[in-house]
Amino acid sequence: MSTVILGGGIIGLSTAYYLSLARGPSPAIHIVDSAPALLASASGFAGGFLAADWFSPSVASLGALSFRLHRELAEKHNGPRRWGYAGSHTYNLSIDERGVAGKSTGKQERKDDWLREGTSRAESAGSNPEANGRRDAGGGDGGGEGEVLNPDGSPAVWTPQAGGTLETISGPENCAQVEPRELCEFLLDECTKRGVEVHLSTKATGIITDDNGVLKGLRLQSTNNAGEAGAGELELECKDVLISAGAWTPRVFKALFPQSKLLIPVEPLAGHSIVVRSPRYKTPFVNPTKRRIGGASDDWRCYSIYCAPGRHWSYAPEAFARLARNGETEIWLGGLNDSSLPLPELASDVKAMIDPESIKSLRKMTVQLAGLAKEGDQANHDDLETVREGLCFRPVSKRGTPVLGKIPEHYLGVRPGGGGVWLASGHGPWGISLSLGTGLVTSELISGQKPSADILGLLIG
């Protein structure tokens, strides 16, 4: 019998990908998504930052596994050209000494709740021998081919800040970037080649059991006919069900198990972002040391920058000078979050909720960080081309870490038989970074294999 994956974001796609690798071409894997198209929220509009060691102890093993899998996938399938995989120099920007608290020691306690608190992600940075003790803004390589530098040696993609200091906190051995939508599209293409079936505009409305109360399938309904009784209904037999619907995961679980007392500890957190092109970032940077990471024959490099709240912004901006397909350059900027925005019914409804005032605030921050500098105290010139504006609803767990594993039978009210009901959600801002590791581990759990990472601290129940 088949496995049904509820949610077609990067976690669901990664799980389907690794399941299909293990099983070979097979129609026994189904992805069900309520929206008319995939990647309408977080997985399609995220920043795409990857880290190897920026995680708390309970997530560290999964984080290291996933970072390795990202690199291996890029090396095998030309990730630099196909979804912009590139190693990343990573900085913390301090303005007027407003920076990451305790960063000088490298031993501060990592915070899994930095996103909720509105502080900088750089507080989670791991101890990286390549970066320790360094303050060189140029990443230590003196500027690569095609790279334009500021007078202070920092990459010209970032505008020098009065009273600001760039601190190198990690390098391309430990950090990388991808264009998330293009990575997801690759995974989807590989899945469909192996017979994975995708059901769009479809939601799960209930479970089906046999005469002994054992789970044997799901009731599905078309979201195009949701207001018509009995319209678009079908049944899909399965042995295993994975709920990986991102911020919508608690709703999906409640629809299937309305009598359950289990409260899925995942909440939605909205975040706006914009993507721009800059005249100072037209070609990929190339590291002259030629350490080919991720299979890039050109050895492309990206830049990430994190900022604490300060006099120019009340939130903690994140900016990624990244690549898209075939080395197309762009800058993603975000960090402006809003916990008050309600989660819509469908991911496809998110676009209409983009707030013009939030985008205006982001644009001002973007010009401050990446606009053309003017002399003196004049505001930077806005010479940036807008590529797109976005809004993500990220699934943030109450404990600050992902929630993975098999849901205990006593929470379901049905017997799972030889399969089970599984959960993979709550990744917050780390969904892209942890995606491949989560997909592999979840596929192993469903297949009855020992997981490749230690996820004991992430299990539910």
C-alpha positions, -999 to +999 in steps of 0.1 A: +000+000+000+010+036-006+023+065+014+004+098+013+023+130+020+000+159+030+018+191+020+039+198-011+064+222+003+101+214+006+097+190+035+071+169+017+090+170-016+123+160+001+106+131+018+089+120-014+123+123-032+141+100-008+112+076-005+112+073-043+150+067-044+146+038-020+116+023-036+124+029-073+098+040-099+065+034-082+030+049-081+029+042-044+038+077-032+012+105-033+017+142-025-016+159-016-018+197-015-048+219-010-035+248-032-039+249-069-001+252-073+028+243-051+053+266-035+030+296-029+043+303+006+075+296+025+091+271+003+088+293-028+098+326-012+123+318+015+159+332+016+176+298+011+204+301+037+221+268+046+242+262+077+261+232+090+265+240+127+242+268+137+218+246+157+211+237+193+222+202+205+188+185+197+190+197+161+228+195+155+229+160+141+200+167+117+216+200+107+249+185+099+233+156+079+212+180+059+241+204+051+260+174+038+231+162+017+226+196+002+263+196-010+261+160-023+229+167-042+245+198-057+276+179-068+256+151-083+230+172-102+249+205-110+232+224-082+251+256-088+237+259-123+202+244-116+192+259-083+220+284-074+239+263-048+270+282-037+291+284-006+285+316+014+307+340+033+286+352+062+288+384+082+273+401+112+268+438+108+271+459+139+262+496+138+274+519+166+283+487+186+248+473+184+257+438+174+253+402+185+256+400+223+285+379+235+298+372+200+334+379+208+336+348+229+321+324+204+306+305+234+273+322+239+243+300+245+225+293+212+189+305+211+163+285+192+138+313+198+157+342+182+130+345+155+102+350+180+123+375+200+131+396+170+169+392+174+195+383+148+199+348+135+237+353+139+232+346+176+228+309+165+261+309+145+283+279+153+319+281+162+338+281+129+376+278+129+377+295+095+360+326+108+373+327+145+391+358+154+387+373+119+374+408+112+382+410+075+351+421+057+362+406+024+359+370+036+396+365+038+402+360+000+409+396-009+382+397-035+374+372-062+371+374-099+342+395-111+338+409-076+336+447-069+349+458-035+343+488-014+373+509-003+373+491+030+376+457+012+341+446+019+320+434-011+303+463-029+270+444-030+267+458+006+267+496+011+292+507+038+274+519+069+285+549+089+296+536+123+292+500+110+315+470+113+312+438+093+324+408+113+330+375+095+312+348+114+313+318+090+327+308+056+317+286+026+328+254+042+300+258+068+274+280+051+258+280+017+228+293-002+202+280-027+173+295-046+146+276-028+119+275-055+143+261-080+155+235-056+119+225-050+112+224-087+141+200-091+129+177-064+094+178-078+107+169-113+127+140-099+097+127-079+074+128-109+100+110-130+098+081-105+060+079-105+051+100-075+016+113-080+007+149-071-028+159-063-034+197-063-065+216-051-071+186-028-074+183+009-077+154+033-110+155+052-110+122+071-096+088+076-108+054+065-105+023+086-112-014+081-136-034+102-110-038+129-104+000+132-071-002+114-061+028+092-064+019+055-068+053+037-079+089+035-109+107+023-100+136+000-120+165-014-113+190-041-109+225-027-124+238-059-157+222-049-154+226-011-187+244-009-207+217-027-217+186-006-201+155-019-185+173-049-150+162-058-147+135-031-125+105-035-108+079-014-071+070-014-058+038+002-026+040+021-006+025+049+014+056+060+003+092+062+029+120+066+016+155+077+041+180+064+019+209+056+041+236+072+021+263+090-011+244+081+000+212+098-022+217+130-053+223+108-046+192+087-042+170+118-074+184+134-094+177+102-082+141+103-084+135+140-110+159+154-114+140+187-077+139+194-064+157+225-030+162+209-022+198+201+004+201+174+029+226+189+033+246+157+022+282+150+023+303+119+047+333+118+043+356+088+073+373+072+076+397+043+106+397+019+117+413-014+142+402-041+161+429-060+189+432-086+218+456-080+242+472-105+270+463-081+261+426-082+259+415-119+280+384-121+287+356-096+317+360-074+345+335-079+368+324-051+404+325-064+415+297-041+394+274-063+379+252-035+351+237-056+323+233-031+291+218-044+304+207-078+307+242-092+333+243-120+333+281-117+335+279-078+308+306-073+304+323-040+276+341-023+273+365+007+250+366+037+246+394+061+228+396+095+220+426+115+206+433+149+179+459+155+194+494+154+189+530+145+180+522+109+155+494+116+135+481+145+137+445+135+166+421+126+172+422+088+187+393+068+201+398+034+215+372+010+234+380-022+226+348-039+223+330-073+194+316-092+195+294-123+227+296-144+244+321-122+217+348-124+224+372-095+199+386-071+196+399-035+169+385-011+161+406+019+138+399+048+135+398+086+103+418+090+079+394+108+043+397+119+027+373+143-007+390+141-014+381+104-039+352+103-031+320+084-053+319+053-073+289+042-049+281+013-013+289+006-024+304-027-043+330-007-011+344+008-001+367-021-032+388-016-022+394+020+011+412+012+011+444+032+022+475+012+035+493+043+056+463+053+071+462+018+077+499+020+096+494+053+116+465+037+124+487+007+138+514+029+160+488+047+171+474+014+183+507+001+201+513+034+220+480+030+224+477-007+216+511-024+241+534-041+259+554-013+258+591-014+283+614+003+278+626+038+245+619+056+224+619+025+201+589+020+214+562-003+201+563-039+176+536-048+190+522-080+177+486-073+154+467-096+126+448-079+123+411-089+095+401-067+078+407-033+068+379-010+051+368+021+058+335+039+040+318+067+066+298+085+058+269+109+074+279+142+073+253+170+067+264+206+099+247+216+119+263+188+129+231+171+113+209+145+088+183+155+093+149+138+084+113+140+055+089+144+024+102+163+017+077+191-014+056+186-032+068+217-035+102+202-051+090+170-081+069+181-073+044+153-049+016+150-021+023+125-016-014+116+017-019+098+021+017+090+015+049+109+007+086+109+039+107+108+047+144+114+074+167+100+069+203+107+079+233+130+112+241+112+106+278+114+132+298+094+154+266+090+130+247+067+153+250+036+185+242+055+170+212+073+149+200+044+170+173+028+180+158+062+144+158+074+133+142+041+159+114+044+152+107+081+115+107+077+117+084+047+138+061+068+114+061+097+085+053+074+105+025+058+113+010+092+150+019+090+174+034+115+175+072+109+207+087+096+206+115+123+199+116+160+164+131+163+156+118+198+151+154+210+127+162+181+102+134+185+066+141+193+046+126+222 
